[in-house]
């Protein structure tokens, strides 16, 4: 069973996504900002991290940067960015992840991108 880390400051959105992923058969942990996400990601490593772009304390790009710097295996975790920003695809490209979800997204979209990330296992490669 794959372990997912969801990091989103919108608690309702994080809980709804977590419920959906549990129905899909995944184990799920939830953080509400990038700093908390880094702490939760370090033990055990998640199989995939779904990270909101804009959050207080530490946003998604900052969290991914921290994952690269900590060099504790976190650089091996595929990242899916989530955002309602119109340029989420460009933000994802900046941190080097091919995976993103434009909010609002549907259950099928979320399930598909998680399965894709688990299959391909492409990790962020910042420009």
N, CA, C and O atoms as a Tinker XYZ file with bonds, in Angstrom:
   508  protein
     1  N      0.854000   -1.176000    0.000000    73     2
     2  CA     0.000000    0.000000    0.000000    64     1     3
     3  C      0.898000    1.236000    0.000000    63     2     4     5
     4  O      1.739000    1.394000    0.885000    81     3
     5  N      0.723000    2.101000   -0.979000    73     3     6
     6  CA     1.528000    3.313000   -1.098000    64     5     7
     7  C      1.151000    4.312000   -0.012000    63     6     8     9
     8  O     -0.002000    4.400000    0.410000    81     7
     9  N      2.160000    5.064000    0.427000    73     7    10
    10  CA     2.009000    6.085000    1.463000    64     9    11
    11  C      2.073000    7.460000    0.806000    63    10    12    13
    12  O      3.069000    7.799000    0.167000    81    11
    13  N      1.013000    8.252000    0.961000    73    11    14
    14  CA     0.949000    9.585000    0.383000    64    13    15
    15  C      1.043000   10.638000    1.468000    63    14    16    17
    16  O      0.495000   10.475000    2.558000    81    15
    17  N      1.739000   11.717000    1.161000    73    15    18
    18  CA     1.781000   12.885000    2.022000    64    17    19
    19  C      1.046000   14.004000    1.312000    63    18    20    21
    20  O      1.404000   14.381000    0.196000    81    19
    21  N      0.009000   14.540000    1.963000    73    19    22
    22  CA    -0.750000   15.672000    1.433000    64    21    23
    23  C     -0.413000   16.876000    2.291000    63    22    24    25
    24  O     -0.545000   16.834000    3.514000    81    23
    25  N      0.025000   17.958000    1.643000    73    23    26
    26  CA     0.371000   19.177000    2.373000    64    25    27
    27  C     -0.431000   20.324000    1.763000    63    26    28    29
    28  O     -0.189000   20.734000    0.628000    81    27
    29  N     -1.388000   20.832000    2.534000    73    27    30
    30  CA    -2.275000   21.891000    2.058000    64    29    31
    31  C     -2.794000   22.656000    3.267000    63    30    32    33
    32  O     -3.251000   22.051000    4.236000    81    31
    33  N     -2.726000   23.982000    3.217000    73    31    34
    34  CA    -3.196000   24.793000    4.341000    64    33    35
    35  C     -4.724000   24.841000    4.419000    63    34    36    37
    36  O     -5.272000   25.213000    5.456000    81    35
    37  N     -5.406000   24.478000    3.358000    73    35    38
    38  CA    -6.868000   24.395000    3.371000    64    37    39
    39  C     -7.242000   23.032000    3.958000    63    38    40    41
    40  O     -7.203000   22.010000    3.272000    81    39
    41  N     -7.599000   23.042000    5.224000    73    39    42
    42  CA    -7.851000   21.787000    5.943000    64    41    43
    43  C     -8.981000   20.970000    5.317000    63    42    44    45
    44  O     -8.896000   19.745000    5.229000    81    43
    45  N    -10.034000   21.655000    4.885000    73    43    46
    46  CA   -11.149000   20.922000    4.265000    64    45    47
    47  C    -10.712000   20.251000    2.969000    63    46    48    49
    48  O    -11.068000   19.101000    2.710000    81    47
    49  N     -9.943000   20.964000    2.158000    73    47    50
    50  CA    -9.465000   20.394000    0.900000    64    49    51
    51  C     -8.519000   19.228000    1.167000    63    50    52    53
    52  O     -8.587000   18.201000    0.491000    81    51
    53  N     -7.634000   19.387000    2.157000    73    51    54
    54  CA    -6.697000   18.308000    2.497000    64    53    55
    55  C     -7.444000   17.074000    2.987000    63    54    56    57
    56  O     -7.124000   15.951000    2.597000    81    55
    57  N     -8.439000   17.286000    3.840000    73    55    58
    58  CA    -9.218000   16.159000    4.366000    64    57    59
    59  C    -10.006000   15.456000    3.259000    63    58    60    61
    60  O    -10.077000   14.227000    3.230000    81    59
    61  N    -10.601000   16.240000    2.344000    73    59    62
    62  CA   -11.373000   15.645000    1.247000    64    61    63
    63  C    -10.463000   14.827000    0.329000    63    62    64    65
    64  O    -10.824000   13.730000   -0.098000    81    63
    65  N     -9.281000   15.371000    0.029000    73    63    66
    66  CA    -8.338000   14.636000   -0.819000    64    65    67
    67  C     -7.844000   13.381000   -0.104000    63    66    68    69
    68  O     -7.692000   12.326000   -0.720000    81    67
    69  N     -7.596000   13.501000    1.190000    73    67    70
    70  CA    -7.153000   12.335000    1.967000    64    69    71
    71  C     -8.217000   11.242000    1.962000    63    70    72    73
    72  O     -7.901000   10.064000    1.793000    81    71
    73  N     -9.468000   11.630000    2.147000    73    71    74
    74  CA   -10.564000   10.641000    2.113000    64    73    75
    75  C    -10.613000    9.942000    0.761000    63    74    76    77
    76  O    -10.765000    8.722000    0.694000    81    75
    77  N    -10.486000   10.706000   -0.306000    73    75    78
    78  CA   -10.500000   10.134000   -1.648000    64    77    79
    79  C     -9.347000    9.151000   -1.832000    63    78    80    81
    80  O     -9.542000    8.063000   -2.373000    81    79
    81  N     -8.168000    9.519000   -1.393000    73    79    82
    82  CA    -6.995000    8.656000   -1.569000    64    81    83
    83  C     -7.095000    7.391000   -0.706000    63    82    84    85
    84  O     -6.626000    6.326000   -1.107000    81    83
    85  N     -7.694000    7.508000    0.454000    73    83    86
    86  CA    -7.908000    6.318000    1.292000    64    85    87
    87  C     -8.860000    5.343000    0.610000    63    86    88    89
    88  O     -8.652000    4.131000    0.654000    81    87
    89  N     -9.911000    5.879000   -0.023000    73    87    90
    90  CA   -10.845000    5.035000   -0.766000    64    89    91
    91  C    -10.119000    4.327000   -1.905000    63    90    92    93
    92  O    -10.452000    3.194000   -2.250000    81    91
    93  N     -9.124000    5.000000   -2.487000    73    91    94
    94  CA    -8.324000    4.407000   -3.564000    64    93    95
    95  C     -7.336000    3.362000   -3.039000    63    94    96    97
    96  O     -6.687000    2.670000   -3.824000    81    95
    97  N     -7.223000    3.250000   -1.709000    73    95    98
    98  CA    -6.377000    2.224000   -1.123000    64    97    99
    99  C     -5.029000    2.691000   -0.620000    63    98   100   101
   100  O     -4.164000    1.867000   -0.325000    81    99
   101  N     -4.827000    4.008000   -0.514000    73    99   102
   102  CA    -3.544000    4.534000   -0.061000    64   101   103
   103  C     -3.565000    4.874000    1.424000    63   102   104   105
   104  O     -4.612000    5.193000    1.989000    81   103
   105  N     -2.385000    4.799000    2.049000    73   103   106
   106  CA    -2.203000    5.361000    3.386000    64   105   107
   107  C     -1.933000    6.842000    3.186000    63   106   108   109
   108  O     -1.293000    7.228000    2.208000    81   107
   109  N     -2.413000    7.677000    4.105000    73   107   110
   110  CA    -2.296000    9.125000    3.915000    64   109   111
   111  C     -1.875000    9.802000    5.216000    63   110   112   113
   112  O     -2.365000    9.483000    6.299000    81   111
   113  N     -0.948000   10.749000    5.066000    73   111   114
   114  CA    -0.588000   11.677000    6.144000    64   113   115
   115  C     -0.868000   13.088000    5.635000    63   114   116   117
   116  O     -0.762000   13.353000    4.437000    81   115
   117  N     -1.224000   13.992000    6.549000    73   115   118
   118  CA    -1.576000   15.361000    6.170000    64   117   119
   119  C     -0.740000   16.359000    6.960000    63   118   120   121
   120  O     -0.588000   16.241000    8.176000    81   119
   121  N     -0.201000   17.342000    6.247000    73   119   122
   122  CA     0.456000   18.498000    6.852000    64   121   123
   123  C     -0.239000   19.746000    6.343000    63   122   124   125
   124  O     -0.910000   19.707000    5.312000    81   123
   125  N     -0.084000   20.868000    7.067000    73   123   126
   126  CA    -0.808000   22.085000    6.697000    64   125   127
   127  C      0.073000   23.256000    6.314000    63   126   128   129
   128  O     -0.429000   24.358000    6.093000    81   127
   129  N      1.377000   23.041000    6.229000    73   127   130
   130  CA     2.295000   24.022000    5.659000    64   129   131
   131  C      3.577000   23.282000    5.298000    63   130   132   133
   132  O      3.786000   22.146000    5.724000    81   131
   133  N      4.424000   23.923000    4.520000    73   131   134
   134  CA     5.622000   23.256000    4.035000    64   133   135
   135  C      6.573000   22.812000    5.129000    63   134   136   137
   136  O      7.210000   21.766000    5.014000    81   135
   137  N      6.672000   23.595000    6.184000    73   135   138
   138  CA     7.555000   23.224000    7.294000    64   137   139
   139  C      7.073000   21.935000    7.961000    63   138   140   141
   140  O      7.865000   21.034000    8.235000    81   139
   141  N      5.781000   21.860000    8.216000    73   139   142
   142  CA     5.200000   20.636000    8.783000    64   141   143
   143  C      5.346000   19.478000    7.794000    63   142   144   145
   144  O      5.615000   18.343000    8.189000    81   143
   145  N      5.165000   19.779000    6.505000    73   143   146
   146  CA     5.323000   18.754000    5.481000    64   145   147
   147  C      6.725000   18.166000    5.466000    63   146   148   149
   148  O      6.883000   16.952000    5.332000    81   147
   149  N      7.746000   19.009000    5.602000    73   147   150
   150  CA     9.125000   18.505000    5.651000    64   149   151
   151  C      9.329000   17.571000    6.831000    63   150   152   153
   152  O      9.970000   16.528000    6.710000    81   151
   153  N      8.777000   17.957000    7.970000    73   151   154
   154  CA     8.909000   17.108000    9.162000    64   153   155
   155  C      8.217000   15.767000    8.954000    63   154   156   157
   156  O      8.776000   14.720000    9.278000    81   155
   157  N      7.003000   15.796000    8.415000    73   155   158
   158  CA     6.248000   14.566000    8.198000    64   157   159
   159  C      6.866000   13.684000    7.118000    63   158   160   161
   160  O      6.746000   12.460000    7.170000    81   159
   161  N      7.522000   14.297000    6.149000    73   159   162
   162  CA     8.081000   13.541000    5.022000    64   161   163
   163  C      9.335000   12.769000    5.381000    63   162   164   165
   164  O      9.696000   11.812000    4.696000    81   163
   165  N      9.999000   13.175000    6.448000    73   163   166
   166  CA    11.311000   12.588000    6.713000    64   165   167
   167  C     11.263000   11.200000    7.341000    63   166   168   169
   168  O     12.251000   10.470000    7.255000    81   167
   169  N     10.166000   10.810000    7.962000    73   167   170
   170  CA    10.145000    9.480000    8.571000    64   169   171
   171  C      8.721000    8.978000    8.739000    63   170   172   173
   172  O      7.986000    9.501000    9.576000    81   171
   173  N      8.319000    7.998000    7.984000    73   171   174
   174  CA     9.010000    7.395000    6.846000    64   173   175
   175  C      8.820000    8.245000    5.600000    63   174   176   177
   176  O      7.933000    9.097000    5.548000    81   175
   177  N      9.650000    8.011000    4.606000    73   175   178
   178  CA     9.516000    8.723000    3.339000    64   177   179
   179  C      8.195000    8.348000    2.675000    63   178   180   181
   180  O      7.854000    7.167000    2.611000    81   179
   181  N      7.452000    9.326000    2.184000    73   179   182
   182  CA     6.234000    8.986000    1.441000    64   181   183
   183  C      6.595000    8.465000    0.049000    63   182   184   185
   184  O      7.693000    8.716000   -0.449000    81   183
   185  N      5.684000    7.755000   -0.560000    73   183   186
   186  CA     5.876000    7.306000   -1.936000    64   185   187
   187  C      5.624000    8.442000   -2.922000    63   186   188   189
   188  O      6.244000    8.501000   -3.984000    81   187
   189  N      4.698000    9.355000   -2.558000    73   187   190
   190  CA     4.383000   10.540000   -3.356000    64   189   191
   191  C      3.942000   11.637000   -2.403000    63   190   192   193
   192  O      3.270000   11.373000   -1.406000    81   191
   193  N      4.329000   12.887000   -2.717000    73   191   194
   194  CA     3.874000   14.041000   -1.938000    64   193   195
   195  C      3.006000   14.920000   -2.830000    63   194   196   197
   196  O      3.416000   15.306000   -3.925000    81   195
   197  N      1.798000   15.234000   -2.353000    73   195   198
   198  CA     0.896000   16.165000   -3.035000    64   197   199
   199  C      0.964000   17.470000   -2.257000    63   198   200   201
   200  O      0.543000   17.528000   -1.102000    81   199
   201  N      1.492000   18.521000   -2.886000    73   199   202
   202  CA     1.829000   19.744000   -2.161000    64   201   203
   203  C      1.142000   20.953000   -2.797000    63   202   204   205
   204  O      1.245000   21.179000   -4.002000    81   203
   205  N      0.444000   21.720000   -1.967000    73   203   206
   206  CA    -0.156000   22.972000   -2.400000    64   205   207
   207  C      0.969000   23.974000   -2.667000    63   206   208   209
   208  O      1.976000   23.979000   -1.959000    81   207
   209  N      0.805000   24.808000   -3.668000    73   207   210
   210  CA     1.832000   25.781000   -4.025000    64   209   211
   211  C      1.898000   26.914000   -3.002000    63   210   212   213
   212  O      2.983000   27.243000   -2.524000    81   211
   213  N      0.760000   27.515000   -2.659000    73   211   214
   214  CA     0.736000   28.676000   -1.768000    64   213   215
   215  C      0.248000   28.275000   -0.386000    63   214   216   217
   216  O     -0.901000   27.868000   -0.213000    81   215
   217  N      1.145000   28.396000    0.605000    73   215   218
   218  CA     0.803000   28.091000    1.993000    64   217   219
   219  C      1.556000   29.052000    2.906000    63   218   220   221
   220  O      2.596000   29.589000    2.526000    81   219
   221  N      1.031000   29.267000    4.109000    73   219   222
   222  CA     1.778000   30.075000    5.074000    64   221   223
   223  C      2.997000   29.304000    5.590000    63   222   224   225
   224  O      3.090000   28.089000    5.412000    81   223
   225  N      3.886000   29.986000    6.202000    73   223   226
   226  CA     5.111000   29.467000    6.807000    64   225   227
   227  C      6.121000   29.060000    5.733000    63   226   228   229
   228  O      7.219000   29.612000    5.679000    81   227
   229  N      5.760000   28.103000    4.883000    73   227   230
   230  CA     6.630000   27.654000    3.805000    64   229   231
   231  C      5.756000   27.099000    2.700000    63   230   232   233
   232  O      5.037000   26.122000    2.910000    81   231
   233  N      5.807000   27.708000    1.522000    73   231   234
   234  CA     4.994000   27.277000    0.394000    64   233   235
   235  C      5.563000   26.042000   -0.283000    63   234   236   237
   236  O      6.622000   25.539000    0.091000    81   235
   237  N      4.840000   25.565000   -1.286000    73   235   238
   238  CA     5.225000   24.355000   -1.990000    64   237   239
   239  C      6.614000   24.394000   -2.609000    63   238   240   241
   240  O      7.396000   23.470000   -2.390000    81   239
   241  N      6.956000   25.443000   -3.384000    73   239   242
   242  CA     8.302000   25.490000   -3.957000    64   241   243
   243  C      9.395000   25.504000   -2.880000    63   242   244   245
   244  O     10.442000   24.877000   -3.047000    81   243
   245  N      9.151000   26.212000   -1.786000    73   243   246
   246  CA    10.119000   26.221000   -0.679000    64   245   247
   247  C     10.244000   24.864000   -0.023000    63   246   248   249
   248  O     11.337000   24.464000    0.379000    81   247
   249  N      9.128000   24.148000    0.089000    73   247   250
   250  CA     9.184000   22.807000    0.663000    64   249   251
   251  C     10.002000   21.875000   -0.226000    63   250   252   253
   252  O     10.823000   21.102000    0.269000    81   251
   253  N      9.777000   21.948000   -1.541000    73   251   254
   254  CA    10.542000   21.095000   -2.455000    64   253   255
   255  C     12.026000   21.452000   -2.388000    63   254   256   257
   256  O     12.881000   20.566000   -2.408000    81   255
   257  N     12.327000   22.726000   -2.309000    73   255   258
   258  CA    13.722000   23.153000   -2.162000    64   257   259
   259  C     14.322000   22.549000   -0.888000    63   258   260   261
   260  O     15.452000   22.060000   -0.900000    81   259
   261  N     13.565000   22.585000    0.202000    73   259   262
   262  CA    14.013000   21.979000    1.456000    64   261   263
   263  C     14.211000   20.475000    1.328000    63   262   264   265
   264  O     15.130000   19.916000    1.926000    81   263
   265  N     13.360000   19.822000    0.555000    73   263   266
   266  CA    13.505000   18.376000    0.338000    64   265   267
   267  C     14.836000   18.080000   -0.351000    63   266   268   269
   268  O     15.495000   17.088000   -0.042000    81   267
   269  N     15.224000   18.946000   -1.284000    73   267   270
   270  CA    16.485000   18.750000   -2.002000    64   269   271
   271  C     17.686000   19.011000   -1.088000    63   270   272   273
   272  O     18.697000   18.313000   -1.169000    81   271
   273  N     17.572000   20.003000   -0.233000    73   271   274
   274  CA    18.692000   20.394000    0.631000    64   273   275
   275  C     18.936000   19.425000    1.778000    63   274   276   277
   276  O     20.082000   19.205000    2.170000    81   275
   277  N     17.887000   18.855000    2.312000    73   275   278
   278  CA    18.042000   17.982000    3.481000    64   277   279
   279  C     18.808000   16.699000    3.155000    63   278   280   281
   280  O     19.426000   16.099000    4.034000    81   279
   281  N     18.762000   16.280000    1.882000    73   279   282
   282  CA    19.546000   15.129000    1.420000    64   281   283
   283  C     19.410000   13.916000    2.337000    63   282   284   285
   284  O     20.401000   13.282000    2.698000    81   283
   285  N     18.180000   13.608000    2.704000    73   283   286
   286  CA    17.920000   12.452000    3.564000    64   285   287
   287  C     16.986000   11.479000    2.854000    63   286   288   289
   288  O     16.211000   10.773000    3.498000    81   287
   289  N     17.061000   11.445000    1.554000    73   287   290
   290  CA    16.176000   10.599000    0.783000    64   289   291
   291  C     14.975000   11.343000    0.244000    63   290   292   293
   292  O     14.287000   10.845000   -0.648000    81   291
   293  N     14.708000   12.543000    0.776000    73   291   294
   294  CA    13.538000   13.300000    0.340000    64   293   295
   295  C     13.616000   13.679000   -1.134000    63   294   296   297
   296  O     12.591000   13.912000   -1.775000    81   295
   297  N     14.829000   13.740000   -1.667000    73   295   298
   298  CA    14.985000   14.078000   -3.077000    64   297   299
   299  C     14.518000   12.952000   -3.992000    63   298   300   301
   300  O     14.465000   13.126000   -5.210000    81   299
   301  N     14.181000   11.807000   -3.421000    73   299   302
   302  CA    13.716000   10.657000   -4.199000    64   301   303
   303  C     12.195000   10.548000   -4.246000    63   302   304   305
   304  O     11.657000    9.592000   -4.804000    81   303
   305  N     11.500000   11.524000   -3.660000    73   303   306
   306  CA    10.038000   11.481000   -3.562000    64   305   307
   307  C      9.406000   12.261000   -4.722000    63   306   308   309
   308  O      9.660000   13.458000   -4.862000    81   307
   309  N      8.594000   11.611000   -5.548000    73   307   310
   310  CA     7.870000   12.346000   -6.585000    64   309   311
   311  C      6.911000   13.359000   -5.953000    63   310   312   313
   312  O      6.294000   13.086000   -4.923000    81   311
   313  N      6.796000   14.523000   -6.578000    73   311   314
   314  CA     5.973000   15.612000   -6.061000    64   313   315
   315  C      4.893000   15.964000   -7.073000    63   314   316   317
   316  O      5.153000   16.093000   -8.269000    81   315
   317  N      3.669000   16.115000   -6.560000    73   315   318
   318  CA     2.547000   16.609000   -7.359000    64   317   319
   319  C      2.166000   17.968000   -6.769000    63   318   320   321
   320  O      1.745000   18.049000   -5.615000    81   319
   321  N      2.315000   19.030000   -7.557000    73   319   322
   322  CA     1.891000   20.351000   -7.095000    64   321   323
   323  C      0.397000   20.523000   -7.330000    63   322   324   325
   324  O     -0.151000   20.045000   -8.324000    81   323
   325  N     -0.255000   21.217000   -6.392000    73   323   326
   326  CA    -1.678000   21.523000   -6.494000    64   325   327
   327  C     -1.844000   23.026000   -6.330000    63   326   328   329
   328  O     -1.243000   23.626000   -5.439000    81   327
   329  N     -2.659000   23.635000   -7.190000    73   327   330
   330  CA    -2.893000   25.074000   -7.050000    64   329   331
   331  C     -4.033000   25.521000   -7.939000    63   330   332   333
   332  O     -4.325000   24.914000   -8.969000    81   331
   333  N     -4.662000   26.589000   -7.518000    73   331   334
   334  CA    -5.658000   27.256000   -8.337000    64   333   335
   335  C     -5.042000   28.352000   -9.186000    63   334   336   337
   336  O     -5.738000   28.993000   -9.972000    81   335
   337  N     -3.743000   28.573000   -9.035000    73   335   338
   338  CA    -3.060000   29.593000   -9.833000    64   337   339
   339  C     -3.059000   29.195000  -11.302000    63   338   340   341
   340  O     -2.876000   28.021000  -11.625000    81   339
   341  N     -3.259000   30.149000  -12.187000    73   339   342
   342  CA    -3.294000   29.798000  -13.608000    64   341   343
   343  C     -1.950000   29.299000  -14.141000    63   342   344   345
   344  O     -1.904000   28.638000  -15.178000    81   343
   345  N     -0.862000   29.608000  -13.445000    73   343   346
   346  CA     0.465000   29.208000  -13.918000    64   345   347
   347  C      1.050000   28.039000  -13.122000    63   346   348   349
   348  O      2.270000   27.925000  -13.003000    81   347
   349  N      0.207000   27.182000  -12.582000    73   347   350
   350  CA     0.697000   26.047000  -11.791000    64   349   351
   351  C      1.615000   25.154000  -12.621000    63   350   352   353
   352  O      2.575000   24.593000  -12.092000    81   351
   353  N      1.331000   25.019000  -13.905000    73   351   354
   354  CA     2.181000   24.183000  -14.756000    64   353   355
   355  C      3.603000   24.762000  -14.835000    63   354   356   357
   356  O      4.580000   24.014000  -14.801000    81   355
   357  N      3.715000   26.083000  -14.940000    73   355   358
   358  CA     5.027000   26.722000  -14.994000    64   357   359
   359  C      5.760000   26.608000  -13.658000    63   358   360   361
   360  O      6.974000   26.408000  -13.628000    81   359
   361  N      5.023000   26.733000  -12.561000    73   359   362
   362  CA     5.629000   26.601000  -11.229000    64   361   363
   363  C      6.154000   25.180000  -11.050000    63   362   364   365
   364  O      7.255000   24.978000  -10.537000    81   363
   365  N      5.367000   24.204000  -11.474000    73   363   366
   366  CA     5.807000   22.808000  -11.403000    64   365   367
   367  C      7.066000   22.609000  -12.242000    63   366   368   369
   368  O      7.995000   21.923000  -11.816000    81   367
   369  N      7.099000   23.200000  -13.421000    73   367   370
   370  CA     8.262000   23.063000  -14.296000    64   369   371
   371  C      9.506000   23.691000  -13.662000    63   370   372   373
   372  O     10.611000   23.172000  -13.823000    81   371
   373  N      9.333000   24.802000  -12.944000    73   371   374
   374  CA    10.468000   25.457000  -12.287000    64   373   375
   375  C     11.147000   24.542000  -11.271000    63   374   376   377
   376  O     12.373000   24.532000  -11.164000    81   375
   377  N     10.354000   23.776000  -10.527000    73   375   378
   378  CA    10.955000   22.853000   -9.551000    64   377   379
   379  C     11.259000   21.499000  -10.188000    63   378   380   381
   380  O     11.830000   20.616000   -9.548000    81   379
   381  N     10.876000   21.348000  -11.436000    73   379   382
   382  CA    11.240000   20.152000  -12.170000    64   381   383
   383  C     10.349000   18.953000  -11.953000    63   382   384   385
   384  O     10.801000   17.816000  -12.084000    81   383
   385  N      9.082000   19.183000  -11.620000    73   383   386
   386  CA     8.155000   18.061000  -11.514000    64   385   387
   387  C      7.162000   18.093000  -12.679000    63   386   388   389
   388  O      6.628000   19.151000  -13.009000    81   387
   389  N      6.917000   16.950000  -13.293000    73   387   390
   390  CA     5.946000   16.912000  -14.393000    64   389   391
   391  C      4.503000   16.767000  -13.905000    63   390   392   393
   392  O      3.571000   16.745000  -14.710000    81   391
   393  N      4.323000   16.667000  -12.592000    73   391   394
   394  CA     3.001000   16.357000  -12.035000    64   393   395
   395  C      2.380000   17.581000  -11.377000    63   394   396   397
   396  O      3.006000   18.234000  -10.542000    81   395
   397  N      1.138000   17.887000  -11.761000    73   395   398
   398  CA     0.414000   18.987000  -11.129000    64   397   399
   399  C     -1.081000   18.777000  -11.292000    63   398   400   401
   400  O     -1.545000   18.118000  -12.223000    81   399
   401  N     -1.817000   19.358000  -10.360000    73   399   402
   402  CA    -3.283000   19.360000  -10.396000    64   401   403
   403  C     -3.736000   20.812000  -10.294000    63   402   404   405
   404  O     -3.340000   21.528000   -9.375000    81   403
   405  N     -4.559000   21.238000  -11.231000    73   403   406
   406  CA    -5.109000   22.590000  -11.189000    64   405   407
   407  C     -6.415000   22.546000  -10.395000    63   406   408   409
   408  O     -7.354000   21.839000  -10.763000    81   407
   409  N     -6.461000   23.317000   -9.293000    73   407   410
   410  CA    -7.665000   23.363000   -8.452000    64   409   411
   411  C     -8.717000   24.235000   -9.116000    63   410   412   413
   412  O     -8.370000   25.246000   -9.728000    81   411
   413  N     -9.984000   23.878000   -9.017000    73   411   414
   414  CA   -10.485000   22.639000   -8.409000    64   413   415
   415  C    -10.292000   21.470000   -9.380000    63   414   416   417
   416  O    -10.386000   21.626000  -10.597000    81   415
   417  N    -10.025000   20.325000   -8.817000    73   415   418
   418  CA    -9.842000   19.133000   -9.641000    64   417   419
   419  C    -10.812000   18.057000   -9.182000    63   418   420   421
   420  O    -11.310000   18.085000   -8.057000    81   419
   421  N    -11.066000   17.121000  -10.063000    73   419   422
   422  CA   -11.999000   16.042000   -9.774000    64   421   423
   423  C    -11.300000   14.826000   -9.187000    63   422   424   425
   424  O    -10.075000   14.710000   -9.240000    81   423
   425  N    -12.079000   13.943000   -8.640000    73   423   426
   426  CA   -11.558000   12.719000   -8.028000    64   425   427
   427  C    -10.789000   11.879000   -9.043000    63   426   428   429
   428  O     -9.733000   11.331000   -8.727000    81   427
   429  N    -11.314000   11.778000  -10.255000    73   427   430
   430  CA   -10.637000   10.983000  -11.281000    64   429   431
   431  C     -9.284000   11.574000  -11.640000    63   430   432   433
   432  O     -8.308000   10.844000  -11.816000    81   431
   433  N     -9.225000   12.903000  -11.750000    73   431   434
   434  CA    -7.956000   13.565000  -12.055000    64   433   435
   435  C     -6.916000   13.265000  -10.980000    63   434   436   437
   436  O     -5.772000   12.933000  -11.290000    81   435
   437  N     -7.317000   13.384000   -9.723000    73   435   438
   438  CA    -6.391000   13.149000   -8.614000    64   437   439
   439  C     -5.908000   11.706000   -8.604000    63   438   440   441
   440  O     -4.714000   11.445000   -8.456000    81   439
   441  N     -6.831000   10.777000   -8.760000    73   439   442
   442  CA    -6.456000    9.356000   -8.759000    64   441   443
   443  C     -5.514000    9.039000   -9.917000    63   442   444   445
   444  O     -4.557000    8.282000   -9.752000    81   443
   445  N     -5.778000    9.608000  -11.072000    73   443   446
   446  CA    -4.948000    9.352000  -12.252000    64   445   447
   447  C     -3.531000    9.881000  -12.079000    63   446   448   449
   448  O     -2.569000    9.183000  -12.401000    81   447
   449  N     -3.388000   11.101000  -11.579000    73   447   450
   450  CA    -2.044000   11.683000  -11.451000    64   449   451
   451  C     -1.242000   10.975000  -10.359000    63   450   452   453
   452  O     -0.025000   10.836000  -10.481000    81   451
   453  N     -1.904000   10.531000   -9.304000    73   451   454
   454  CA    -1.192000    9.784000   -8.256000    64   453   455
   455  C     -0.697000    8.449000   -8.822000    63   454   456   457
   456  O      0.451000    8.065000   -8.602000    81   455
   457  N     -1.555000    7.756000   -9.541000    73   455   458
   458  CA    -1.135000    6.486000  -10.152000    64   457   459
   459  C      0.021000    6.712000  -11.123000    63   458   460   461
   460  O      0.963000    5.922000  -11.170000    81   459
   461  N     -0.054000    7.778000  -11.887000    73   459   462
   462  CA     1.018000    8.086000  -12.841000    64   461   463
   463  C      2.339000    8.344000  -12.104000    63   462   464   465
   464  O      3.386000    7.821000  -12.488000    81   463
   465  N      2.278000    9.150000  -11.050000    73   463   466
   466  CA     3.491000    9.465000  -10.288000    64   465   467
   467  C      4.072000    8.211000   -9.636000    63   466   468   469
   468  O      5.291000    8.048000   -9.586000    81   467
   469  N      3.219000    7.336000   -9.142000    73   467   470
   470  CA     3.693000    6.092000   -8.531000    64   469   471
   471  C      4.333000    5.166000   -9.567000    63   470   472   473
   472  O      5.286000    4.450000   -9.257000    81   471
   473  N      3.816000    5.179000  -10.780000    73   471   474
   474  CA     4.342000    4.325000  -11.845000    64   473   475
   475  C      5.650000    4.876000  -12.414000    63   474   476   477
   476  O      6.629000    4.144000  -12.558000    81   475
   477  N      5.658000    6.159000  -12.731000    73   475   478
   478  CA     6.827000    6.764000  -13.372000    64   477   479
   479  C      7.955000    7.095000  -12.394000    63   478   480   481
   480  O      9.133000    7.012000  -12.741000    81   479
   481  N      7.581000    7.471000  -11.163000    73   479   482
   482  CA     8.555000    7.796000  -10.110000    64   481   483
   483  C      9.539000    8.898000  -10.499000    63   482   484   485
   484  O     10.701000    8.864000  -10.094000    81   483
   485  N      9.069000    9.892000  -11.297000    73   483   486
   486  CA     9.935000   11.008000  -11.672000    64   485   487
   487  C     10.009000   11.990000  -10.511000    63   486   488   489
   488  O      8.984000   12.455000  -10.013000    81   487
   489  N     11.209000   12.297000  -10.092000    73   487   490
   490  CA    11.429000   13.176000   -8.945000    64   489   491
   491  C     11.763000   14.583000   -9.429000    63   490   492   493
   492  O     12.219000   14.755000  -10.560000    81   491
   493  N     11.541000   15.596000   -8.580000    73   491   494
   494  CA    11.845000   16.963000   -8.987000    64   493   495
   495  C     13.312000   17.133000   -9.380000    63   494   496   497
   496  O     14.214000   16.603000   -8.732000    81   495
   497  N     13.519000   17.870000  -10.439000    73   495   498
   498  CA    14.855000   18.218000  -10.914000    64   497   499
   499  C     14.829000   19.709000  -11.193000    63   498   500   501
   500  O     14.621000   20.129000  -12.331000    81   499
   501  N     15.046000   20.527000  -10.133000    73   499   502
   502  CA    14.954000   21.989000  -10.309000    64   501   503
   503  C     15.863000   22.493000  -11.415000    63   502   504   505
   504  O     16.954000   21.973000  -11.648000    81   503
   505  N     15.375000   23.522000  -12.083000    73   503   506
   506  CA    16.160000   24.144000  -13.167000    64   505   507
   507  C     17.356000   24.857000  -12.600000    63   506   508
   508  O     18.138000   25.442000  -13.349000    81   507
